[in-house]
Amino acid sequence: MFPKKLLKNYSSILVILLIFLVNSCAKSDFYEHKALVYGTVLEFKFYKTDAELSNKAIKQVINRLNTINKQFHPWKESEISEFNKNHQLKYTDDSFIKILSKAKYYENFTHSLFNPSIGKLINLWGFHADTIIGNIPSENKVNIILNSKPSLNQLLITKNTITTKNKELEIDLGGMIKGLSLDIANEIYEELGIDNVLTNFGGNILARGKPNNRYWEIAIQNPLDNKLLLAKLKLEPGMAIGTSGDYEKYFLKNGSRFSHLINPINGYPIKKYSSATVLITPQEDAGIKSDVLSKPVIFSNDLNKTRDDLNLDYFFVTTREKKILISESFLKKVEWLFEKDEFDVQTF
């Protein structure tokens, strides 16, 4: 019987959890490992994979992600934090530019609703710290940044040098780094010939293969209560899923919740929706898309337009008033786990 209540060690971090298929697969068929990367839990579940090979993959993934962290951490010592301070940088790694170029592509694809150039704005709200400071900035300070229209299109990239004339532009790739990490892990699995593994990075999940010829089955947490489950669904090989929500990082002030999800259009934290979940079919950049595309969804003022603009079939949003707005395509794939009438489910 599927458990509605779920107790776990990382309830404040993990948003989407694997349902362990004990009825279809023997426990010994799985090799599991958890690690803390970027302050977030990275979870591996290998199926019928040699332990030595699994550990080799885990080591390579973590080493690669640690390298990216040294390059792109927005406030600790890194290449990006140096750029954010001086608005110029001499870089030494071509992969650095490839990642920035990918971020630029998705900024333009989402019409800047995913905007990695608003790091200064995120810092202004007090989220560039290991412990959230929590600060409500003045409207004037917010507008100074917005009026400069920060964008990765304002970067001047020459051989081993990045500069910008916009002193309000600071880079923060937090909106795509988990998804990027999933794609990097998948590339490593491919190189090592690993066929069946599910990777969960802080609620962004990528499925590879089929355990015992069955789809990986996952559960989505209730955004209003992290001990309850909202829904479950099966992931086909190559599918990725991700959720962004106002419960991940936030501070409370004067009875209001202020999330780290800052709308790059108006400069303020999300208010309309409490979470956005997107499901990506097997394709290039599936991991990144599961991360990046949840941002324009959660900032959306018109879900039908967002669906058309992003060519996105499977997604839903929730509100703190217990409403779920879900695409008809996604509704066919999920099985709700909440009590009848607990949420008002509507399609669009």
N, C-alpha and C positions, 0 to 999 in steps of 0.2 A: 504494500500500500504506500502511495506517495505521501511523504510527510509534509504537512502544511507548515509546521513550525520547525525551524532549523537552528540549532545552536552551533556556533563556530568561533574560532579564535580570532578571526579577522573581520568581524561584523562591520566595523567602521570603514573598512577598506574595500572589500570585495563587493561588487554590485551584482555580478552574475556568477552562479555557481554550477558546477558540474553535478548532475545526478548520477551517482555511481550505479552502474548497471549490474547489480549483483545477481539478478535473475538470469542474465544472458551470458555473463563472463565470470570466470573464476577470479577470485581476488589475486591469486598468484600470477595471473596473466598481465597485471598492471604494475608498472614501475612509476612511482610518484616522487616528486621533489618540489620543494618550495624554497624560494630565495627572496631576499629583500633588495630591490633595485629601485633607485630614485625615491626611496621611502615608501615604495608600493610593493605588494606581494606579487611575485611572478611564480606561477604554478605550472608545472609540467605533469602530464599524465600520458605515459607511453603504454602502448598495448603490444604485447608479444614482441618486445624489443630487448635485445641483449643489454644487460645492465651496464656493461663497460661502454658499449656504443651510446647508450642513453646519457651516461655521465660525460662522455666526450662532447656530445651535442650541447648539453647543459653548460659545460665549461666554455665552449666557443660562443654560445649565445650571451652568457653573462659578461665575458671579456669584451665582446663587441659593444654591448650596451654600456659598459663602464667607460669605454672609449668615447661613445657618443655623449655620455654625461659630462665628461671632461671638456668636450667641445661646446655643448649647448646648455649647460646649467645657467639659468638666467640671472642668478644673483651670487652664487658662490664662484670661486675662482675657475674660470673657463675662458675659452676663446670668445664666446658670445658675451659674457659679462665684461670682458675687456672692450669689445666693440661697443656695448651699451654705454660704457663709461666715456670712451674717447671718440666714438662715432667713426672710428677707422680701425682696421685690423689687417695685419699681415698673417695670412693663413698658410699652413704647410701641407694640407691634406686635400686632395681633389674630391674625396668623398664628402668633405664638409660642404663644398659648393653644390654637389649633387643633391644633398639633403635640402639645402636652402632653395635650390631651383625647384625641387618638388613642392616645397612649402609655398613658393611663389605661384606655381601652377594652380594649387588648390585655393589659394587666396583669390585668384582671378576667376576660377571656376565657380566659386561660391559667391561671387560678387561682393567679396570682402566681408561676408558674414563669418567666415573663418579668416582672422587677420592676425598673423604672428608678429605684426609690427606694433601692437599696442601694449608692449611690455611695461612701458612707463605708466600707462593707465592702470594696469593690474597692480603695479607697485604702489601707485597713489592710493588705492583702496586697501593697502596693507597686506597683500597676499604674497609678496616676495620676502618670505621669512620662513624659517623652519617651524616656528610657532606663529600662527596668524595674529597679526597685530590688530587688525580691524580698525578702519579709519573711513569716515564719511567725508570725502573731499568737497571743497566748495565748487559750485557750478562753474565759476570762472576758471579754476584750475583744470577741470574736465574739458571745458571748451577750448582752452589753449592747445591741448593735445589734439582734440578732434579737428580743430580748424587747420591744423598743419597737415591733415589727411595722411597720416602715416601709412606707408605701404612698402612691401618688399620691392615694388617697382621703382622705388626711390633709391635703391642701392646702386652704386657704381662698382661693378666688379671688373677688375683688371687682373693681370697675372699676379697671383698671390696677394692681392690687396682688395679689401672691401671698404668703401667709404659711403657716407651719405651727407647731404647738406642739411637734412632735417634733424635738428637737435632734439626734437620731441619723439623721434623714432627709436624704440628699443625693442629688441627681438626676444620673443618668448614662444618656443615651439611646444609648450605644454599641451596644446590642443591636438597634436598629432603624434607625439613621441611614443605613446603606448601602442598606437596602431602601426607606426613604423617599426617598432620592436617586434611585433608579431610577424611582419613581412620578412624581417631579417632572420628571425628564427626559422621561418618556413624555408628560406633559401638555404640555410645551414642543414636542415633536415633533408632537403633535396640532394645536396652535395654528399651527404653521408649515407644516402639510400634508406632513410627512415620513412616508413610508409604510414604508420598509425600513431598519431600523437595529437593531443588537444592541449593548446597553450592558452593560459588565462593570465592576462596582465592587468590587474586592478579592475576587472570587469569587462575588459575587451578580450574577446575569445576568437581564436581561429582553429577550425577543425581540419585535421588532415587524416584521410583514410576513414575506415569503418571498423570499429571493434567487433570482432566476431560476426562480420558482415551485417552489422546493424549501425544505424546512424548514432553519432554522439548525441546524448540527450542532456539538455541544460535547463536550468531554472533561472528566472528573472526575479530579483528581489522586489518586494513591495517598497516603493520609495518613501512611504510614510511610516513604515515600521520594519527595521532591518532584521527582525526575527521572523517575519512572515514572507511567504513567496507569493508573487503576483501571477506568474504564468510559467508554463514549460513549453519547450518546442525541441524539435530535432534539427541538428545541423548536418547538412550534406557535406561530403568532402569538398574542401575549399571555401566553404562559407565562413563568414566572419560576422560577429555581432558586437555592438558597443552601446553603452549608455552614458549619457551625461546628465547630472542632476544637481539640484541645489543643496543636497545633503552631503556631498562629497567634501567640500571645503567651504566653510561659511563662518560668519560671526553674527551674533545677535546684538542689536542695540535698539533701545526704546521700543521693545516688543516686536521689532521687525527683523527679518532674516535677510542677510546680504551675502550672496553667493560669489564665489570666485569666477563664475561664468559672466564675464562683462560683455555686454552687447557693444560691438565695435562701432555701431551706428549712432547710439545715443550716449555711450560711455557709462551706463549704469548696469548693475546686476540684473539678471533675469527676474521677471515677476509673473509673467503670464502662465508659464508651465513650470512644474516641479522636476520633470525628467523628460528625456527624449531617448528612445531606443531605435537603432537602425539595424537592419539585417542586410548584409551584402552577399550577393550570389557569387559563385566562384569566378574570379577575374583578377587581372593585374591590380596590385595595390589594394586588395580586399581588406587587409588589416588597417591601412591608413584610412581608407574610406569609412570603415566602421567607427573610427575615432573622429575624423574631421567632419563628416557629414552630419553628425549629431548636433553640431553647433548651429548651422543655419536652420535646422529643424527646431531646436529649442528657442531660437530667436524669432521664429517665423510669425508673421502677422496674417498669413494666408497659406494654410497647409496644402491646398490644391495647387497653388502657384509654386510653392516650394517643391512639391513632387515633380511638377513639369520642368522646372528650372534645373533640378539636379538629376532628372531621369531616375528617380528613386521610387521603387515600388513598395518596399517593405519598411514601414516605420510607424511608431505611435508615440504620443505624448501623454503625460499625466498632469493633473493639477492637484493642488492642495485641497480642492473642494471635492476630491474623489471622482473626477471625471477622466475617462480615457478616450482619446480621439485616435482612431487607428485606421490605416488604409485597408481597403477591402481585401487586397492581396495578402496582407500580413495576418488579418483576422482568420483566414483559412488555415494558417500554420500554427497558431498558438492554441494552447488549452489553458483556460483561466483556472486559477487555484484559490481564488478568494470566495468568501461566502456570497450566496445569491443576493443581489441588490447592494452589495458593499460598494461597488463602483458603478457609475453610469457609463456604459460603453457605447460609443457612437462611431460610425464610420464616416469617412469623407471621400 
